[in-house]
Amino acid sequence: MQKSLIVLFLSLLAVSCAEETDAPTESVQPTGGGKGDQVDSGLAPTYEEFRAGLYCEEGGACIVQGDVPIWGEEALQEYYYSRRGLVQGLTVMNTSAVDAIWDRTERFDLRYCISDDFGERKAEVVQAFNAAVEEWEEIADVDLVYATEHDARCSTRNAQVVFNVRPGDDPFASYIARAFFPNYKEREKREVIIAMDEHDRMAESDTIEGDYTLQGVLRHEIGHVLGFRHEHIRDEANAYFCREGDDYRPITTYDATSVMHYPQCNGKGDWALTLSDIDRRGASFFYPDFNDYTAARCDEETRDGDVLDTCEPVVHQMLELANTATFEELDIWVGLDIRAAQIIVDTRRTTPFNTLQQLKDVPYIGPVSVMKMYDYLYKTGRCPVEFDDNGVVNAQCRPVVNRILELANTATQDQLDFEVGLDSRAAANIVVIRENRPFASFAELWDVSYVKATAFERMYFHLFE
């Protein structure tokens, strides 16, 4: 069976305040790219032509690829030139890139409101949005919470919710709906806007294929809220007129039936915009349910020199290493055969690794090299960059993260206090909190009172110096 692709939006796209432009005065049917995106004419537009054709909202965001908002001239230029292949920094597997997903401290309380401004149609929107939410919650370990008490003041000014859902102001918007990605940290950028007039035009059209519904549209938009990019940005879609930038990485291989694939961009699905089977597997892979595993580890992870495929969180982290590590990291830091490292990098460009057996089947890998990857992650590994530009322990360095989490989960309060040198309140808080649930991520540990950059630094130097 052909596997599908879900791609994650990486937090490389700069965002800033946008210049306002006049909105168009005519209705635009969704075309996969939206106004201002390149058409399949064989000629690439200049930046000025691209910019002049964009639909920009009164609030400042300009819309590209049908439903993706971008703020600021610099970000628009970066987007434009990345699509032309002229920006070298936007690469799929750059280890300085960070996947834009909700971490474990955020994903279980994604509170939202649905504005009363929908008026008589609010019940319709509530039903469609909540039904789409339920579909995603069935396949991803997330919890989107409808906070009805905030509907009366449901706007970007309400900081009591993570995001708001509201109707669009322009009856001739160039999109049906648009959303945001998890790395849009500013509250004013986190909202889902539904252009009800455009939705009605689509619903009444007799030229589109499939069972078009508002729920289907919102199913697609919630995919963006969870961090998933458009499917048709891949070369395999063969839809140059729907191409976007390179700020993504694949999780599975390409699937033209994905909910995140525009039908008009050589998609094989239709405007029902339903979740494909491997959309489901991809979402559950990136938002896995490891609640039955203590600290995302297992009592038995290896046996007779081989990594077991029964410990899901360990397997998950090893697959992520194979899918994201640079060639240098695999070759020099993990210590794989140079041929194995190159084959891994070449293979994952179109076929990311989804099972441990798939990884073991790579030429020059086998159980011995897989064991090297395990040791790198949990026992002996180091990274070329272990502190970020702010002097904080680098959360992207997997081996260091794992060792610090192990220390936080196993050291006694006295050891954390006197040997590691943490603030006594930090040491006490760590011990109390881990009794309920051991730490499985840096984000969880960072949320502990009195545990911040200095505490991480002291744990690091206790382990490695």
C-alpha positions in Angstrom: 0.0 0.0 0.0 1.3 3.4 -0.9 2.1 5.4 2.3 0.9 8.9 2.8 2.8 12.0 3.9 2.1 14.4 6.7 4.7 17.2 6.8 5.4 19.4 9.7 5.8 23.1 9.5 9.3 23.9 10.9 9.8 27.1 12.8 12.1 28.8 10.3 9.6 31.2 8.9 10.1 34.7 10.3 7.0 36.6 11.5 6.7 40.3 12.1 4.2 43.1 11.7 2.9 43.3 8.2 2.3 46.2 5.9 -1.3 46.6 5.1 -2.5 46.5 1.5 -5.9 47.1 -0.1 -8.1 44.0 -0.2 -9.4 42.8 -3.6 -13.0 43.6 -4.4 -14.0 40.4 -6.2 -14.6 36.8 -5.1 -11.8 34.3 -5.7 -12.5 30.6 -5.8 -9.8 28.6 -4.0 -7.2 27.5 -6.5 -4.8 25.7 -4.3 -2.5 28.7 -4.2 -4.8 31.5 -3.6 -4.3 35.0 -5.0 -0.7 35.9 -5.5 0.6 32.3 -5.8 2.2 31.1 -8.9 0.1 29.8 -11.7 1.2 27.1 -14.1 2.2 29.4 -16.9 5.7 28.2 -17.3 7.0 31.7 -16.2 7.8 32.5 -12.6 6.4 35.9 -11.5 8.8 38.5 -10.2 8.5 39.3 -6.5 6.7 42.6 -7.4 4.2 40.6 -9.4 3.8 38.0 -6.6 3.4 40.8 -4.0 0.9 42.8 -6.0 -1.4 39.8 -6.4 -1.6 38.8 -2.8 -4.7 39.0 -0.8 -3.9 40.8 2.5 -6.3 41.1 5.4 -6.9 44.4 7.1 -5.2 43.2 10.2 -1.9 42.8 8.3 -1.6 39.1 7.4 -1.1 38.2 3.7 -2.5 34.8 2.6 -0.4 32.4 0.5 -1.2 28.9 -0.6 -4.9 29.4 0.0 -5.0 29.5 3.8 -1.5 30.2 5.2 -1.0 33.7 6.8 2.3 35.4 6.6 3.1 38.7 8.4 5.7 41.2 7.3 7.6 42.1 4.1 10.7 40.2 5.1 8.8 37.0 5.8 7.0 37.3 2.4 10.3 37.8 0.6 11.8 34.7 2.4 8.7 32.7 1.4 8.9 33.9 -2.3 12.6 33.2 -2.7 12.4 29.8 -0.9 9.9 28.7 -3.5 12.3 29.6 -6.2 15.0 27.5 -4.6 17.2 30.6 -3.8 17.3 30.4 0.0 19.8 27.9 1.3 18.8 28.1 5.0 15.3 26.5 4.6 16.3 22.8 4.5 14.3 19.8 5.5 16.8 18.2 7.8 18.6 21.1 9.3 19.3 20.2 12.9 19.0 23.9 13.9 15.3 23.7 12.8 12.6 22.9 15.3 9.4 21.1 14.5 6.4 23.3 15.1 4.3 21.1 17.3 2.7 21.4 20.7 4.9 20.0 23.4 3.6 17.8 26.3 3.1 20.9 28.5 0.7 22.5 26.0 -1.0 19.8 23.9 -3.4 18.6 26.6 -5.1 22.0 27.2 -5.5 23.7 23.8 -8.4 25.8 24.8 -10.4 27.6 22.2 -13.5 29.7 21.9 -16.0 30.2 19.0 -17.2 33.7 18.6 -20.8 34.8 19.1 -20.2 37.0 16.1 -21.3 34.0 13.9 -24.8 34.9 14.9 -27.5 32.6 13.7 -24.9 30.4 12.1 -22.9 29.8 15.3 -24.5 26.4 16.0 -23.5 25.2 12.5 -19.9 26.3 13.1 -19.8 24.8 16.6 -21.0 21.5 15.4 -18.6 21.4 12.4 -15.5 22.6 14.4 -16.1 20.3 17.4 -16.7 17.3 15.1 -13.5 17.9 13.2 -11.6 18.3 16.6 -13.0 14.9 17.7 -11.6 13.3 14.6 -8.1 14.6 15.2 -8.3 13.7 18.9 -9.0 10.1 18.0 -5.7 9.7 16.2 -3.4 12.2 18.0 -2.6 12.4 21.7 -3.9 16.0 22.1 -6.8 17.6 23.9 -8.5 20.6 22.3 -10.9 22.1 24.9 -13.9 24.2 23.8 -14.1 26.9 26.4 -17.7 28.1 25.8 -17.5 30.7 28.6 -15.2 32.8 26.4 -17.4 32.9 23.4 -18.8 36.4 24.2 -15.3 37.9 24.1 -13.7 35.5 21.6 -10.9 37.5 20.0 -7.1 37.6 19.9 -7.3 39.9 22.9 -8.5 37.0 25.1 -5.4 35.4 26.6 -7.5 32.9 28.5 -7.7 30.7 25.4 -4.9 29.4 23.2 -6.8 30.5 20.1 -10.1 31.8 18.9 -12.4 31.0 16.0 -14.2 33.9 14.4 -15.9 34.8 11.1 -14.0 36.8 8.5 -14.7 40.4 8.0 -14.3 40.5 4.2 -17.2 38.9 2.2 -14.7 38.5 -0.7 -11.8 36.8 1.1 -9.5 34.7 -1.0 -9.9 31.7 1.3 -12.6 29.6 2.9 -10.8 29.4 6.2 -7.3 30.0 7.4 -5.5 29.0 10.6 -2.0 29.1 12.2 0.9 26.9 13.2 2.0 26.1 16.8 5.1 28.2 16.4 3.0 31.3 16.0 3.6 32.3 19.6 2.1 35.8 19.5 -1.5 35.5 20.7 -2.7 38.0 18.0 -1.7 35.5 15.3 -3.4 32.4 16.8 -6.9 32.3 15.4 -9.0 30.4 12.9 -10.9 32.6 10.6 -13.9 31.3 8.5 -15.1 33.2 5.5 -18.7 32.1 5.6 -19.6 33.9 2.3 -16.9 32.0 0.5 -17.9 28.8 2.2 -21.5 29.3 1.0 -20.3 29.9 -2.6 -18.3 26.6 -2.4 -21.2 24.7 -0.9 -23.5 25.9 -3.7 -21.0 25.2 -6.5 -21.8 22.4 -8.9 -18.2 22.3 -10.3 -16.4 20.8 -7.3 -16.0 17.1 -6.7 -16.8 15.3 -3.4 -19.0 15.9 -0.5 -17.9 19.4 0.4 -18.7 20.4 4.0 -17.6 23.0 6.5 -16.5 20.1 8.7 -14.1 18.9 6.0 -12.6 22.4 5.6 -12.1 22.7 9.4 -10.6 19.2 9.5 -7.9 20.6 7.1 -7.5 23.8 9.2 -7.1 21.9 12.5 -4.4 20.0 10.8 -2.5 23.3 10.5 -3.3 24.1 14.1 -1.5 20.9 15.0 1.5 21.7 12.9 0.9 19.8 9.7 1.8 21.4 6.3 0.1 21.0 3.0 0.7 17.7 1.3 1.0 19.0 -2.2 4.3 20.9 -1.4 6.2 17.8 -2.2 7.9 17.2 -5.6 6.0 14.0 -5.9 2.7 16.0 -6.3 4.1 17.3 -9.6 2.1 20.5 -9.0 4.6 23.4 -9.5 1.8 25.9 -9.4 1.0 24.8 -5.8 4.6 24.6 -4.5 5.5 26.3 -1.2 8.8 26.8 0.6 11.2 24.2 2.0 10.3 24.8 5.6 9.0 21.3 6.4 10.1 17.8 6.8 8.3 14.6 5.8 7.0 12.1 8.4 5.7 9.5 5.9 5.9 9.2 2.2 3.7 11.1 -0.2 0.0 10.6 -0.4 -2.3 12.4 -2.8 -5.4 11.5 -0.7 -4.3 13.2 2.5 -6.6 15.6 4.2 -3.8 18.2 3.9 -3.7 17.9 0.1 -5.6 20.3 -2.0 -7.6 18.4 -4.6 -6.8 20.9 -7.4 -3.1 20.4 -6.8 -3.0 17.0 -8.5 -4.6 15.5 -5.5 -6.4 12.1 -5.7 -8.9 13.0 -3.0 -11.8 15.4 -3.3 -13.3 18.3 -1.4 -14.6 16.0 1.3 -11.1 16.4 2.8 -11.2 13.3 4.8 -8.4 11.8 6.9 -6.5 9.0 5.0 -5.3 5.9 6.7 -1.8 7.1 6.9 -2.8 10.6 7.9 -4.0 8.7 10.9 -0.7 6.8 11.4 1.3 9.9 10.8 -0.6 12.0 13.3 -0.4 9.2 16.0 3.4 9.0 15.3 4.0 12.7 15.9 1.6 13.0 18.8 2.1 9.5 20.3 0.3 8.3 23.4 3.1 7.2 25.7 1.1 7.6 28.9 1.6 3.9 29.8 5.4 4.3 29.8 7.2 5.8 32.8 9.3 8.7 31.7 8.9 7.5 28.1 11.2 4.6 28.9 10.7 0.8 29.4 11.9 -1.7 31.9 13.5 -3.8 29.1 14.7 -1.9 26.0 17.4 -4.2 24.7 18.1 -7.9 24.8 21.2 -9.9 23.6 22.7 -6.9 21.9 19.6 -5.9 20.0 17.1 -3.1 20.5 13.6 -4.4 21.1 10.7 -3.1 19.0 8.3 -3.4 21.9 9.4 -0.3 23.7 7.4 2.3 21.7 8.9 5.5 23.1 12.5 4.3 22.6 11.7 3.1 19.1 10.0 6.4 18.3 13.1 8.4 19.4 15.4 6.1 17.4 13.3 6.6 14.3 13.3 10.4 14.8 17.1 10.2 15.0 17.2 8.4 11.7 14.8 10.8 10.1 16.3 14.1 11.3 20.0 13.7 12.2 22.5 15.2 9.8 24.9 12.9 7.8 27.7 14.2 10.1 25.8 13.3 13.3 25.1 9.8 12.0 28.6 9.3 10.7 30.8 11.0 13.3 28.8 11.3 16.5 26.7 8.1 16.3 29.5 6.2 14.7 27.7 4.5 11.9 29.4 3.1 8.8 29.7 6.0 6.4 27.7 4.0 3.8 24.9 3.4 6.2 24.7 7.1 7.1 24.5 8.1 3.5 21.8 5.5 2.7 19.7 6.7 5.7 19.9 10.3 4.5 19.1 9.4 0.9 16.2 7.1 1.8 14.4 9.4 4.2 14.1 12.1 1.6 11.1 10.3 0.1 10.5 7.4 2.5 11.0 8.3 6.2 11.6 5.5 8.6 8.4 4.4 10.4 9.4 1.0 11.9 12.6 -0.3 13.6 12.7 -3.2 11.2 12.7 -0.8 8.3 15.8 0.8 9.8 17.5 -2.6 10.5 16.9 -3.5 6.8 19.1 -0.6 5.6 22.3 -2.0 4.0 25.3 -1.8 6.4 23.0 -1.3 9.4 21.6 -4.4 11.2 21.3 -4.9 14.9 24.9 -3.8 15.7 24.5 -0.3 14.2 21.0 0.0 15.6 22.5 -0.7 19.0 25.0 2.1 18.4 22.1 4.5 17.8 20.6 3.4 21.1 23.8 3.9 23.0 24.2 7.3 21.4 20.8 8.4 22.5 20.8 7.0 26.1 24.3 6.3 27.2 27.3 7.8 25.6 26.2 10.4 23.0 27.2 14.0 22.7 26.4 16.8 20.2 28.5 19.3 18.3 26.3 22.1 19.8 25.1 21.5 23.4 24.1 25.1 24.3 22.0 27.4 22.3 22.7 31.0 21.4 21.2 32.1 24.8 23.5 29.9 26.8 20.7 27.4 27.6 21.2 23.6 27.2 20.3 22.8 23.7 16.9 21.0 23.8 17.6 19.5 20.3 20.6 17.5 21.5 18.9 14.2 22.2 21.6 12.5 24.2 22.1 15.4 26.6 18.4 15.8 27.0 18.0 12.1 27.8 20.8 12.0 30.4 19.5 15.2 32.1 16.0 13.7 32.3 17.3 10.5 33.7 19.2 12.4 36.4 16.1 14.4 37.3 14.0 11.2 37.5 16.4 9.1 39.5 18.6 11.3 41.8 17.6 11.7 45.4 16.7 15.2 46.7 20.0 15.4 48.6 21.9 14.5 45.4 20.1 17.2 43.4 20.6 19.7 46.2 24.1 19.1 47.4 25.9 17.2 44.6 24.3 18.7 41.5 24.0 22.1 43.3 20.4 22.9 42.5 18.4 25.4 44.5 17.0 23.4 47.4 13.4 24.4 46.4 14.1 23.2 42.8 15.4 19.9 44.1 12.4 19.4 46.4 9.9 20.3 43.6 11.5 17.9 41.1 11.2 15.0 43.6 7.6 15.8 44.5 6.4 16.2 40.8 8.1 13.1 39.5 6.3 11.0 42.1 3.1 11.7 40.1 4.7 11.4 36.7 8.4 11.2 35.8 9.7 13.8 33.4 9.6 12.8 29.7 10.6 16.1 28.1 12.7 19.3 28.7 9.5 21.3 28.6 8.0 19.4 31.5 11.1 19.9 33.6 11.4 23.6 32.6 7.8 24.1 34.0 9.0 23.1 37.5 9.3 26.1 39.9 12.9 27.3 40.4 14.1 25.0 37.5 15.3 27.2 34.7 18.5 27.8 32.7 20.8 27.8 35.7 19.4 24.5 37.0 19.8 22.9 33.5 23.4 24.1 33.3 24.3 22.6 36.7 22.8 19.3 35.8 24.7 19.4 32.5 28.1 20.1 34.2 27.4 17.5 36.9 27.0 14.9 34.1 29.6 15.9 31.6 32.4 17.9 33.3 
